[in-house]
């Protein structure tokens, strides 16, 4: 086939290319700076903006043609006649980022034209083999151009450009294999491309536009992969060899690096070996694991804090005076940096090593909510990073509650209650991290206790905030609910071999004890605030008569009024926005509309 021949030609050129030597006595030519061109990000951007989101291949084909004309006109050094055809060649001696962009747009134009012809052919009842032959040739042309792009990236680009070009060529190659009914080869090529797109989608969770763009590409590619899988099953071909079942040890370390007799490193995830061949990546993993052992809050400090009889004095001596919030946050940031670098290195390795992607996904770490059961791994590096983030937030929350307990921060003048805004923010961050960890099928049950502690602390803080804001019914209901839950006893977690999980559980036990201090200090004050509010509403000033607390709270007849969404604590109500001024709504229609611009 023409496409296969093109692929072999470029592979030979890449592997067998010899670098010319420098003659003796001549000046050494300075090495060219490597080009950086991330073709996957570039293609994802232009596809999403110019028609592929709505499957408008004709519009995208027109954009590629127009953009190509502009780039070629900018690169010409001499004027040409408008009615004269001049073939545009890539000068390999002067390759730059524009040259790589031209090749990418050429491949994209061929691919979009092929997709447009294919959709017309499939929707037409009179199409024959000639029409199919036409769009298959365009797919082959796109693959040939993508192969040339990869060859130039190997010669002039940096490692990121090479990895991007290789994945992009796999996509074009998979399309050619699919049209020629080589479904096993198409499945392998398109699956490697889909894995990289999945990883990029996860790494851009904060950018909604990029998320939607990668999701659009993944939906189209996954549809073709399912067709390949169907045809392979029909012909009796298996896609991949059956993976042996992993026997994870729940008491083993999340990740460990072991050196054998010959000095080679091996990685074990929860007690089971994962086949990762890159020794450089394993060395980075070892450095990141060693960094986690340099935490300033050691296991001995945590044990003394959680077993202390006087929690207030222990927190002041072991945590507040010893470190402080800024020093604690700085120490955790120093540990997070090598872990983030390892995750980036794994992503790069996934693009360059297509045959080892499953093992790399196990090391990187996925949650059950993101992968099917057949591919769900016991998340490791990402899992470790989330545990450290949650431990940091829990310790900072403990220090914030200690500040609230001593009323060292801002205090509301009317109610006398401390400001809980910052503590509520950390409680919300803890809830997000716990939700992420609860998605793991094997380890999620461990974090039931941290989840309940976070709900209780959130209820305590939200109750004080609402009482200070004047929402007495909801605030008192939350304070009564949180105070009751804080009286429950939590067993001290056993110190298993999984050290990071043990540290996290101990931090949440310490968080509950600190919340008990705050509840013991402020609960009676909130009861007095609520009682005064009820008496003012009922206007019952009877002198020396005994105050009927049960009549005020109505505890024998009914529960305190509260919205269920507050008891569930899925909603954090912190300084709700106001539209205009309150007096603007008490008037005619004109003043009501004017309030929207105030």
C-alpha positions, 0 to 999 in steps of 0.5 A: 500500500502507498501509506505503508510504503510511506511509513517505512520510508520515514522510519528508515530515514529516522533510524538510519540517518547519520550525522555528518562529521566535522572535518579536522581543522574546520570550525564546529558549527553551533548546534541548532536550538530545538524547536518546540511545537506541541501539535496535539494542543494546536490541533485540539485548539483549531478543531474545536474552534472551527467546526469539528465540535459540530462535525462540520468538516467542510467548514474546517477544511475551508479554514485549513486551506485559508490558513495554509495560504496565509502561512505560505504567503508569509514564508515566500521570499519572492513574488509569484504570478497569481495565475501560476502554480508553484509547488511549495516545498519545505526547506529542511535547512531552514525548518522553523515552527511555521514549517511544522505548522504548515505540515500539520495544517496540510495533514488536517486539511487532507483528513477533514476532506476525507471525513467530509467525503466519507460522510457524503458517501455514507449518506448517499444511496448512489455512491460506489467504489470510486467515491470510497477510493477517493476519500481513502486516498485522502486519509493516506495522504494525511498519514503520509504528511503526519509521518513527514511531520514526525520525521522533521520533529525527530530531526529538529524538535525537542522531546515534547514535539517528538512525542506529540508528533508520534501520537498524532501520526498514530491517529492518522495511521489508525484511520488508514488501517480502519479504512483498509479493514485492518481492525487489530492495527487500527485498534492499537493505534487509535487506543494509544491516541485515546489514552493520551487524549484521556490523560490530557483531559484529566490534566486540564480539569480547571479549563472547561473549554479544553475539557469540552474539546478533548471530550469531543475528540474522545467521543469520536475516536472511542466510537471507531475503537468500539467498531474495531473491537466488534469486528475483532471479536467477530473474527476471533481476534483478541485485542490484548493479552489477558492481564493477570489479576492483581492481588493488592495488599491493603496493609502494604505501602501505596508505592515503594521502589525496591532495588534488586541485586544488579542495581535495577529499580522496580516499583510496587503499588500496594504490594503488587509489582508493576512492570515499568522499564524506564529506570530514569522514571523509577529514580524520579519516583524514588526521589519523590517518595524520599521527599515525603519522609521529610514532613515537618510534622512527624509521626511522633508529634501526631501521636503526642497531639492525639493522645494529649490530655490537654489538647489546647496546650499540646497544640500550642506547644507542638504545632502553633509555636513550633511551626506556624501556618506559613512554615507548615504550608511551605514545607508541604509545598516543597514536598509537592513539587517533586510529586508534581514533576513525577506526574508530568514525567509519567504523562510524557512517558505515556506518549513516548512509550505506547506499549507500556501505557497500562503500567504507567496508568497504574503508577499514575493512579486512576479512580473508579469513577474515571475508568471502567472496571477492567482498567481501574488501577489502585491509584498511586502517585495521584493518590499520594498527592491527594493524601498529602493535600488533605493532610495539609488542609486538615492541619491548617484547619486545626490551627484555624480552629485553635485561633477561633477557640482563643478568639484571636481573629475577627469577632462579630461585635453584635453576637460576640462570635468569631469570624468563621469564613477562612475555616469554612473555606478549608472545610470545603477544600477537605470535602472536595479531597474526600469526595475524590478519595471516596471514588476508590473501590478498595480504599474508599471505605477507609475515609468514612470517618474523615468524611463524617468529621468534616461534615460535623466541623462544617456544621459547627462553623456554619452554625456560628456563621449563621447565628452571627449573620442573624439566621438564628433558627438555622444556626441553632439547629446546626449548632445543636446537631454538630455538638451532639455528633462531636460527643461521639468517640472515635477509635484511634487508628492502628498504625499500619504499614500504609503510613500516609493513610494512618497520618491522614486518619490521625489528623482528622481525629485531631481535627475532631478534638479541636472542634470539641474545644470550640463547641465546649467554648461557644455552644452555651454562648449560642444558646444564650443568643438564640434564647435572647432572640426568641424572647425578643420575638415573643416579647415575654418579659415576666420579671423574675419568672423562671425561664422555660428553656424547653418552651423556647426551643420546643425540643419536646414537641418538634425538631428545631426548624432547619432546611434539610440541605443544611443538615446534609452540609452539601451547601455552604452559605457564606456571604450570599450576594445581594442584588441592589439595595434592600430599599430599592425593592420596596417601591414601584416597578421602576425602582425594582428595575433600577436596583439591578444597576446599583 
